[in-house]
């Protein structure tokens, strides 16, 4: 029931408000968060093996909770509409300044006319479960991608159906520091500093010694990647 209520709230935000919100920050060891989603759904659907192609050093700049929500919606869709006992494959990677998340299942292809409207609200894929839910799952996936400045797409043929989410990644380089926080180069303000610290750093951004002092004062575990 809580999932249904959340879907309705996200639908209202996407259609009537300013869109779904996203707290976009660096996610360390993001594969662990994705694995939690996969493991939970694997227990609910033991007949379909779920294959993972997710590197353990995956680091993504995104709203981790929202991307996990998107993965959950995509994976549930694949498990429901895929052929029984056939595997579902999850792929996640970062390359060329883009984060790519894909969910592939085997089953009847989605018709072209359905593909064109599948990410709209209340869209349903004809099949065994067309009577379940409100048809908001894929719409919310699209809204989450939009909140990140990204896109979603579907490719479906006689072989398989693949849903893809692609999110842009920052062009600045990141460096991991002991606190588990990231900083970007080119004098971008650290995420974890207080508002006052940000304002002070901006005011002295061209004075290296003073800037280094303030960085160490406000958050000793952080330093800029030079």
C-alpha positions as CSV (number, residue, x, y, z in Angstrom):
1,X,0.0,0.0,0.0
2,X,2.8,2.4,0.8
3,X,4.3,1.8,-2.6
4,X,1.0,2.7,-4.2
5,X,0.7,5.9,-2.2
6,X,4.2,6.9,-3.1
7,X,3.5,6.3,-6.8
8,X,0.5,8.5,-6.6
9,X,2.5,11.3,-4.8
10,X,5.3,11.0,-7.4
11,X,2.7,11.2,-10.2
12,X,1.2,14.4,-8.7
13,X,4.7,15.9,-8.4
14,X,5.5,15.0,-11.9
15,X,2.3,16.2,-13.5
16,X,1.1,19.0,-11.2
17,X,4.1,20.3,-9.4
18,X,7.7,21.1,-10.4
19,X,8.6,17.5,-11.2
20,X,10.2,14.8,-9.0
21,X,12.9,16.1,-6.8
22,X,16.4,14.6,-6.8
23,X,19.3,15.1,-4.3
24,X,22.2,14.5,-6.7
25,X,25.4,13.7,-4.9
26,X,28.2,11.2,-5.3
27,X,27.4,7.6,-4.4
28,X,30.3,5.4,-3.3
29,X,30.1,1.7,-3.8
30,X,26.7,2.2,-5.5
31,X,26.5,-1.5,-6.4
32,X,25.6,-2.2,-2.8
33,X,22.5,-0.1,-3.0
34,X,21.5,-1.7,-6.4
35,X,22.2,-5.2,-4.9
36,X,19.8,-4.5,-2.1
37,X,17.0,-3.8,-4.6
38,X,17.9,-6.9,-6.7
39,X,18.1,-9.3,-3.7
40,X,14.7,-8.2,-2.4
41,X,13.0,-8.7,-5.7
42,X,14.8,-12.0,-6.3
43,X,13.3,-13.4,-3.1
44,X,9.8,-12.3,-4.3
45,X,10.4,-13.9,-7.8
46,X,12.6,-17.0,-7.2
47,X,11.7,-18.6,-10.5
48,X,13.5,-16.0,-12.6
49,X,17.2,-15.8,-12.0
50,X,18.6,-12.3,-12.0
51,X,22.0,-11.8,-13.5
52,X,24.2,-8.9,-12.5
53,X,26.7,-7.0,-14.6
54,X,27.6,-4.4,-12.1
55,X,31.2,-3.5,-11.2
56,X,31.9,-3.3,-7.5
57,X,33.8,-0.1,-7.9
58,X,30.7,1.6,-9.4
59,X,30.6,5.3,-8.4
60,X,27.8,7.4,-9.7
61,X,26.7,11.0,-9.1
62,X,22.9,10.7,-8.7
63,X,20.1,10.5,-6.2
64,X,20.8,7.0,-4.9
65,X,17.3,6.5,-3.5
66,X,15.6,7.6,-6.7
67,X,17.8,5.5,-8.9
68,X,17.1,2.5,-6.7
69,X,13.4,3.3,-7.0
70,X,13.8,3.4,-10.8
71,X,15.6,0.1,-10.8
72,X,12.9,-1.5,-8.7
73,X,10.2,-0.4,-11.1
74,X,12.1,-1.6,-14.1
75,X,13.0,-4.9,-12.5
76,X,9.5,-5.6,-11.3
77,X,8.3,-4.9,-14.8
78,X,10.8,-7.3,-16.3
79,X,10.0,-10.1,-13.8
80,X,6.2,-9.7,-14.4
81,X,6.3,-9.6,-18.2
82,X,9.3,-11.8,-18.9
83,X,9.0,-15.5,-19.6
84,X,8.9,-17.8,-16.5
85,X,12.2,-19.3,-15.5
86,X,14.1,-17.1,-18.0
87,X,16.8,-14.8,-16.6
88,X,16.6,-11.1,-16.2
89,X,19.9,-9.2,-16.6
90,X,20.8,-5.9,-14.9
91,X,23.7,-3.9,-16.3
92,X,25.2,-0.7,-14.7
93,X,28.2,1.2,-15.9
94,X,29.8,4.6,-16.2
95,X,31.6,5.5,-19.4
96,X,32.0,8.6,-21.5
97,X,30.6,10.8,-18.7
98,X,27.3,8.9,-18.7
99,X,25.8,6.4,-16.2
100,X,23.9,3.6,-18.0
101,X,21.4,1.3,-16.3
102,X,19.8,-1.4,-18.3
103,X,17.3,-4.1,-17.5
104,X,16.8,-6.9,-20.0
105,X,14.2,-9.7,-20.0
106,X,13.1,-12.4,-22.5
107,X,9.5,-12.6,-23.5
108,X,7.0,-11.4,-26.1
109,X,8.1,-8.2,-27.8
110,X,6.4,-4.9,-27.0
111,X,4.5,-3.6,-30.0
112,X,5.7,-0.3,-31.6
113,X,2.6,1.6,-30.8
114,X,2.8,0.6,-27.2
115,X,6.5,1.6,-27.0
116,X,5.6,5.1,-28.1
117,X,3.4,5.7,-25.0
118,X,4.9,3.3,-22.5
119,X,6.5,6.0,-20.4
120,X,3.3,8.0,-20.1
121,X,1.1,7.9,-17.0
122,X,-1.3,4.9,-16.7
123,X,0.3,3.1,-19.6
124,X,0.0,-0.6,-19.5
125,X,1.7,-3.4,-21.5
126,X,-0.9,-5.9,-22.6
127,X,-0.4,-9.2,-21.0
128,X,-0.9,-11.4,-18.0
129,X,-0.7,-8.6,-15.4
130,X,-2.4,-5.7,-17.2
131,X,-5.0,-5.6,-14.4
132,X,-2.4,-4.9,-11.7
133,X,-1.3,-1.5,-10.4
134,X,-2.0,1.9,-11.8
135,X,0.4,1.9,-14.7
136,X,2.6,4.6,-13.1
137,X,5.8,2.6,-12.7
138,X,7.5,3.4,-16.0
139,X,6.2,7.0,-15.9
140,X,8.0,7.5,-12.6
141,X,11.2,6.0,-14.1
142,X,11.0,8.6,-16.8
143,X,10.4,11.4,-14.3
144,X,13.4,10.3,-12.2
145,X,15.6,10.3,-15.4
146,X,14.3,13.8,-16.2
147,X,15.1,15.0,-12.7
148,X,18.7,14.0,-13.4
149,X,18.8,15.5,-16.9
150,X,18.8,12.0,-18.4
151,X,16.7,9.9,-20.6
152,X,14.9,6.5,-20.7
153,X,14.3,4.3,-23.7
154,X,13.1,0.8,-24.6
155,X,14.2,-1.6,-27.4
156,X,12.1,-4.7,-27.9
157,X,12.2,-7.4,-30.5
158,X,11.7,-11.2,-30.8
159,X,14.9,-11.8,-28.8
160,X,14.5,-9.6,-25.8
161,X,13.3,-6.3,-24.3
162,X,15.8,-3.8,-22.9
163,X,14.9,-0.8,-20.9
164,X,17.7,1.7,-20.6
165,X,18.2,4.8,-18.3
166,X,21.1,7.1,-19.2
167,X,22.2,9.9,-16.9
168,X,24.9,12.5,-17.6
169,X,27.8,12.5,-15.2
170,X,29.7,15.7,-14.2
171,X,32.7,16.5,-16.3
172,X,34.9,17.5,-13.3
173,X,37.2,14.9,-11.9
174,X,36.4,13.4,-8.5
175,X,38.8,12.1,-5.9
176,X,37.8,10.0,-2.9
177,X,39.0,11.2,0.4
178,X,38.9,9.4,3.8
179,X,35.5,10.7,4.8
180,X,33.9,9.0,1.8
181,X,33.0,12.4,0.3
182,X,33.9,13.6,-3.1
183,X,35.1,17.0,-4.3
184,X,35.3,18.3,-7.9
185,X,38.2,20.1,-9.3
186,X,38.2,23.6,-10.8
187,X,37.3,25.2,-7.5
188,X,33.8,23.8,-7.2
189,X,32.5,24.2,-3.7
190,X,32.5,20.9,-1.6
191,X,29.1,19.4,-1.1
192,X,29.6,18.9,2.7
193,X,30.6,22.4,3.7
194,X,28.2,24.6,5.5
195,X,26.5,27.5,3.8
196,X,28.8,30.0,5.7
197,X,31.8,28.0,4.6
198,X,30.7,28.0,1.0
199,X,30.2,31.8,1.0
200,X,33.6,32.3,2.6
201,X,35.4,30.0,0.1
202,X,33.7,31.8,-2.8
203,X,34.9,35.1,-1.5
204,X,38.6,34.0,-1.4
205,X,38.6,31.4,-4.2
206,X,41.6,33.1,-5.9
207,X,43.8,33.2,-2.8
208,X,45.2,29.7,-2.4
209,X,46.7,29.8,1.2
210,X,43.6,31.3,2.7
211,X,41.4,28.9,0.8
212,X,43.4,25.9,2.0
213,X,43.0,27.2,5.6
214,X,39.3,27.6,5.3
215,X,38.9,24.1,3.7
216,X,40.7,22.5,6.6
217,X,38.8,24.6,9.2
218,X,35.3,23.8,7.9
219,X,35.9,20.2,7.0
220,X,39.3,18.7,7.7
221,X,38.7,15.5,5.8
222,X,38.2,17.3,2.5
223,X,40.6,18.9,0.1
224,X,40.3,20.0,-3.5
225,X,41.7,17.8,-6.2
226,X,44.4,19.8,-7.8
